[in-house]
Amino acid sequence: MVMLFCLPLQRLIVSLEESLYIHNIRDMKVLHTIRDTPPNPHGLCALSINNDNCYLAYPGSSQIGEVQIFDAVNLVRKSSMRMQRCTDSFPGDIVVLKFVLLSLNK
């Protein structure tokens, strides 16, 4: 079952519960598969909308709040980040991922 798909200008990301598929938007060919991801029943992922840096973020662990960052253009893993909780009243599960475009020009 498809949990979520993201559609920027270059890539289509299909997020399944335990894998992600990266498609070329022009011909819909599967370019890369990320397998054995932690259980992701809601298909949580985020894709940056900047074509120069098309990064994919997805949960990296079901035990701790960890996010994997993957370069969806060059098809390589970039890094992983452990998210820190602001308070102990929330569980460690990540429930939202989003890229935000910041402008440093004033």
HELIX and SHEET records of a PDB file:
SHEET    1   A 4 LEU A   4  CYS A   6  0                                        
SHEET    2   A 4 ARG A  11  SER A  15 -1                                        
SHEET    3   A 4 SER A  19  ASN A  24 -1                                        
SHEET    4   A 4 VAL A  30  ARG A  35 -1                                        
SHEET    1   B 4 ALA A  46  LEU A  47  0                                        
SHEET    2   B 4 TYR A  55  PRO A  59 -1                                        
SHEET    3   B 4 GLU A  66  ASP A  71 -1                                        
SHEET    4   B 4 VAL A  76  ARG A  82 -1                                        
END                                                                             
